[in-house]
Amino acid sequence: MGKVAIQGYKGCFHEQAARLFYAPQDISIVECNTFEDLYKAMDAGEADSAVMAIENTVSGGLLHNFDLLRREGRRVKGEVYIRIGQNLMTIPGQKLEDIKEVRTHYMAINQTRPWFEKNAPWIKLTESEDTAKSAAELARSGERGVGAVASALAADLYGLQILAPDIETHKQNFTRFLILDDSLTVPQEKIDKALICFTLPHKPGSLAQILTILSFYEMNLTRIQSLPIPGREWQYFFYIDIKFADYVRYTQALSAVRPLIEDLEVLGEYKAAL
């Protein structure tokens, strides 16, 4: 049984992503408070692998996690996309009109506030540390008149009743998770996506030149993210997701741009989920 580290509590979307990626393999979940703790758990042998959110279709990229990928040295071996469906849940046997307060993470409140304003304006929305933790604490306390907003997995795990499913405003709300697992070997013939990081000389047109070369080699750039380099004014790390149909053309593209860039690092090569 593999031990997979997640940021958050059992029943959260990170666990959902982990179980989806490793299915049908049975895994055990290692809860971590922060994304840095994912790496600490792996380094200490407490976890064999980790699942880490990297971007969301509504809120954008998790910039700190890009920096962690570069600094910590663990390679990306896969990815998972999860639709973020938020559900109002309670202790079994209650109705919507019985609920006076709902506790959940502030992001879940932001994603569901319009539903509450329309359907249950009398309910007080209270911020908590984590969606799944709110569900777990509600199940432990058995408190009536209180609800939580979390994943369907959390409701199932903690024995709660879903009063209203999928109450999030944006139905096309997806989060992309990366798989960090040194034990996985991805066959070259299956690799069709890579995450690379590099810096550029501080001169006009340097990024445009790189993008032109990658386009020539038919590399599909699905994301470009820049982060400032501490201590080097107006210079940046560039993180680029590349999809491709031919691994040889991909290696040729890297060879072509390598003389024009600095500090090139391949952070992962894997099979794309989409």
Order of alpha helices (4+ residues) and beta strands (2+ residues): beta-alpha-beta-alpha-beta-beta-alpha-beta-beta-beta-alpha-beta-alpha-beta-alpha-beta-beta-beta-alpha-beta-beta-alpha-beta
